[in-house]
Amino acid sequence: MKYTILGLVAAMAIIAILFGFKPTAKTPVKNNTSIKGIFEPIAVIELFTSQGCSSCPSADKLLSKTIHSNNGKKIFALSYHVDYWNRLGWADPFSNPSFSKRQNDYVSTLHLNGAYTPQVVVNGINEFVGSDKNSLSASLGNALAEKAEISFTEIEALQENEHLVTVKYKLEGNLSGTTINFALVSLSETTEIKRGENGGLTLTNENIVRQLITQKANEKGEVTFAKSPVPSIGNAAVIVFIQRQNGQKIIGAAMAKI
């Protein structure tokens, strides 16, 4: 009788295995991170660049090197392709007038003489020429010496098909007077430049911002990007960062790959 009962239990376990786990037909791709109570230092690099600018490839390469050598530190890189170089022979396929406007907003906030490329802004408060390795290293060191004020207790990016990307998030910290930015980025794109100052070159850009959504920050929320432009599955990520409305300092950030 003892062996009969054990055999019955084993048979029931097999049946549970066979019928208890059913694959779903359309499982969304997602990335979920739970980091409650952790206010790790963060650094957000915003590079304003253009494929039509001969000075920009060196800054693009420095950004790429930084992305791949962060040594586990919370460094988030964003490459905004501005549109004001398009009239000089090469229309950058990743350019967007809203990115030029974002750069001009920094010009106003940081009391600069004007916009230029390549330009880097770190954590919304420190700007310099994007190819300046020493300034970037010093700025990152300063940013990473300060704890974040906002922590992402959850961030989830879902892509149900090739065109629809949704982000869900939960935050911890004082959100008074802050905005939240959602940047949908293409991790890597290679382009043959036909004309303009970089004519004849083949350029590779990383973490290219394709869409940017900015809204008031709440403790939790959800946003969905437009259907286009959207990077291909496996070549996309969402970088989300919190910014003070007064002064534009970035005080929290997180990333979810798709």
HELIX and SHEET records of a PDB file:
HELIX    1   1 LYS A    2  GLY A   20  1                                  19    
HELIX    2   2 CYS A   56  HIS A   68  1                                  13    
HELIX    3   3 ASN A   86  LEU A   88  5                                   3    
HELIX    4   4 PRO A   97  THR A  109  1                                  13    
HELIX    5   5 LYS A  133  ALA A  143  1                                  11    
SHEET    1   A 4 VAL A  29  THR A  33  0                                        
SHEET    2   A 4 SER A 151  GLN A 159 -1                                        
SHEET    3   A 4 VAL A 165  GLU A 172 -1                                        
SHEET    4   A 4 LYS A 220  THR A 224 -1                                        
SHEET    1   B 4 ILE A  75  HIS A  81  0                                        
SHEET    2   B 4 ALA A  43  THR A  49  1                                        
SHEET    3   B 4 GLN A 119  VAL A 122 -1                                        
SHEET    4   B 4 ASN A 126  VAL A 129 -1                                        
SHEET    1   C 4 THR A 202  LYS A 216  0                                        
SHEET    2   C 4 THR A 178  GLU A 192 -1                                        
SHEET    3   C 4 ALA A 236  ARG A 244 -1                                        
SHEET    4   C 4 ILE A 250  LYS A 257 -1                                        
END                                                                             
